[in-house]
Amino acid sequence: MNEFELIRTHFQRDPLDPSVVLGVGDDAAIVSQLSDYETVISVDSVVAGRHVPQICPPDGFAARLLGRGLSDLAAMGADPKYVLLSLTLPTFEPGWVDHFADRFHKLCVRFGLDLVGGDTSRGPLSAHITVIGHVPKGSAISRSGLRSGDDLWVFGSDLGGARAYLDVLDGLESNHEVWAERYWRPEPQLVAGLSLRGMASAMIDISDGLCQDLFHLLDNSVGSATVKLQSNLIPFCDDLVDRFGLEKALEYALTGGDDYCLLASIPPGLEVPGCGRRIGMVVKGESARILLDGKPLPSKWQLGWDHSR
């Protein structure tokens, strides 16, 4: 099929939300603006051979793509509204794209997203999305605001499973159902993000590794600060310690990335949502740094994903 048949067949749908005036099928989308709200916009990409294996399942590709973008909205405390998709495919023949589109649309319905436009092209497998959400004016949560005295919380399932699954893909470990689920089907913490509006001092989603993302919060903190993490409070993914031992499990959980949990600093004494787990605290420090059980992080640890490598 050609590009226009592909779009009509797989990506043209009736809008879920009445704010979509004109969606997929024209030169551009039209949406009606909401008064008393601010717009939150994020762009993300998944490239085969870079972010996922060169040959990958279409439903997993769709889930990772959309999960990454929605996690950015969750980190801002935003409600998802619209998504734009740019998809590059090696072939326009039905098959792989059938399953991709089915999974993509089901996730859009689940999270209340309208696909309002995009582009398709032939080439190496890759996709780019722009997700758009909204927050009441002045209520978005940014990376700025962490301060000494805050507690540090993680919201989401657990840490380290997606990193452990890379060892499965490399043939170093036997398959593990939960690790595969964490890698191929990230769960954006949208409900937690909404509940933390007006509560979290600062927040970020854990995409590049907890320690690396935590440094982004420290770099934007109010005054100099140090974070003290406690290893006995880290929520490890299933069988991580049993397979790798405590030291390697800590490395994977704190540096692996692709967890898409939320990492938030919250003043003490507040009634934190039950899905959160406190993993440490923020104290005054002369320089931004992270301590694990009172000691510096191991020098051999590579602290997270580097997009320039």
N, C-alpha and C positions, 0 to 999 in steps of 0.2 A: 504494500500500500504506500501511497505518497504521504507527505507531511500533513496535508489537510485532512485526509482520511484518517490518519493516525489520531489527530487531535479530536475530530468529531467522534470517533469510535471509542476512544479511551479516556478522554479528559474533559469533554463537554458534559456538564451536569446542570440540573436546575439548582439555583442558589438555595442554601440552607437558611440564610438570613435576609430579611427584607431590606437591609442596608445596602445590599448589592444591587445597584441599578442596572449595570451591564457587566457581564462576566466574560468567560472564555468564548472566543470566536470573533472578536473585533480587533481593531488595532491597539486598543488599550481598554482597561477596566474602568468602570465608574462606580464609586461607592459614596454614600451620603455620610457627611461628617456628623459626629456626635458632639453635642454641646457639653461643656463642663468636663470633658475628657481630654487626655493627651495621648498622642499616637506613639507606640513603641515599635521600632522596626529593626530587624536583624537579618543578616545574610549569612548563609552557610553553604558548604559544598561537600560532596563525597565523590572522590575520584578512585576508580578501580585501579589497583596496583599501588595506591598511595594510602588511602584510608581504609580500604577493604581489599580482600584478595582479588586478583585479576578476573577470576571466575567465581561468581558469588550468586547466592540464591536471590531471586527478584524480590521476594517478600522481605527478606532481611535487608536488602539494599534500600527499599522504601522505608522500612521502620527506622533504620539508622539515620537516613536523611532527614525525615520529619522529626524524629526524636531529638536530634541535635539542635534544630532550629527552635522547636518548642521549649527546649530546656533553657535557651537564652531568654525567652519571654517569661518563663517561670522565675528566673533569677531576678527579674525586674518587678515581679509581682503583677504581671500583666495578664489580662484576659485575651486569649487568641481569637482573631477574627478572620484574617485572610492569609492566603499563601499564593505566591507566584513560583512557578516551576520552570526551570530551563533544563531540558533533558537531552543528552547526547547519546545516541545508540549506534552500535556497530551495524545494525540492520533494522529496517522498519517492518520486517516480517512479523506477523503475530507469533506468540509463544511466550518468550521471556517478558515482553511488555504487558501481556495480558495479566500475568500474575502480579507484576509491579503495580499496575494501575489499580487492580482490585484491592491490594493491601493499602495503597496510598489513599484511596477514597474511603475505605473503611476507617482508617485512622482519622481522616478529616472529619467524618461524621462523629466519631467518638469524642474528639476534642473540640467540636464546634467550629471547624475551619471551613471557609469557602475557598476553593481553588478559583481564582478570578482571572488568571492569565499566565502567560509564559512563552516558551519557545521550544522547538524541537530541532535537532540537527543530526546528521550522520557523522560518526567519528568514534574514537575510543570511549568506552563507557564512563560517563560522569554525569553528575547532576548538581544543580545549584538552586537553592530556594531562597526566597525572601519571605519571611513571616512577619505579619503585621498584627499588633494587638493594641489594646488601650488600657489606660488606668485613669481613675479620677485624678483631676489636676492636683499636682504636688504630692502624689502618693507613691510614685515609683521608687523602688529600692535600688540604689546604685552601689558601686564598689567603694565609694567614699563614705567614711563615717565610723569605721572601726576605731575603738578607743580603749585605753586601759580600764580595767574593771569589767569589761564585757566577758560573757562566756561564749565559747565557740561551739556551734551545733552543726550536726549533719542531718539532713532530711532526705530520706530515700531508703532503698532496700539495704544495701551493704556495699563494701568496697573491695576492689581487687579482682573480682571475677572476670571482668572484661580483659584485664591484663593477663590473667592466667590463661584465658582462651587463646591468646596469641601463641603460647607454648603448644597448645593443641594443634593450631594451624601449622606450626613449624615442625610438627611431628615429634616434639620433645615430651609430650604428655598424652595420656589416653583421653578420650573425649569425656566431657562432663556436661550434663544437661543444663545445670544451672549456669555454669560459666558461658555456655553457648547462648543461653537466653539473655544474659547480661550484655553480651557483645552484639548480638543481632537484633535485639528488641529492647533498646533503652527506654526507660519509663520516665518521661518528663514529669517533674514534681510540680505540676501546675496548681493543684489544690493547696499544697504547702506554701507555695509562693504567694498565693492570694491571702492566705491566713496570716502571713508574716508582714503584710502592709501595716505600717504604724507601729511595728514591734522591733524589727531587725534594724540595727544601726547600719549594717552593710551586708551585702550578699553577692555571691557569685556561684555559677554552676561548675561542678567538677568535671571538666572535659579534658584538660591537659595534665591532670594529676593534682591531688589535693595540695601537696606542698607548693607546687608551682603556682596554682591558683590562689593559695593563701598568701603568697608573696605579693600578688596584685592587690589584695586587701591591705596588707601591711604598707605597701608603697603609697597607698592613698589614705592612710590612717590619720586620725586627728591627734597630732603629737607623735613622738617616738614610742614604739610599742614592740613588745616581744610576745610571742605566743608559746605557751607551755602545753604540749600535747601529752596525753596519758595513754600508753600503749594498751592498758587493760580496758580502756573505753572504746577502742577502735572497733567498729562493726565489720568483722571479716566476712567475706562471702563463704559459702559452704565449702568445707574440706580444704580451705586454703592453708591452714596451719598444718593439718594432717599430711598434706602432699608435699609442702615445701619447708616446713619448720617455721618457728616464730619469726626469725629475722627476715627471711625471704618473704614471708607473708606480710610483714609490716612494710617492706619495701614496695611490694606490689600494691598494697592498699593505699599507701601514702603518695606514691609517685606514678602509678600505672596509667591513670587517665581512663576516659571513656566510661566513667561511672554515671555521670549525669545526675548525681545527687546535688542537693543545694548545700552550700557552706555559708553559714550565717553567724555574725556576731550579734549577740543579744544581751542587753543589760540584765543583770541578775534580778530575781524577784518577780519576773513576769510569768504569766501562765502560758508556757510554751506548748504549741500543739503536740499531741501525743505521739505523732510519727517521728519526732525529732530525738536525737541522742546527743547529749553533751559529751564532747571529746577533749575539752581543754579550756583554758582561760587566757585572757589577754592581760598582760601586766606592763608596767612602765619599763622601758628599756632605752638605752642610749642609741641603739640601732635596730633596724628591722631584722629580726631573726626568728627562727623556730627552734625550740628545744623539745626533745622527746625524752620523757622521763627525767627531765632536768639536765640532759646532755645535748650537745650539738648533734645534728643529723650526721650519719656516717658519710665521710668524704667520698666514698666510692659510689654512693647513690647518684644516679642521674635523675634529677628531681621531677622530670615530666617530659611531655611531648614537645618537641621543637619543630615548628612548621617550616623552618628554613633548612632543616637537614634533608 
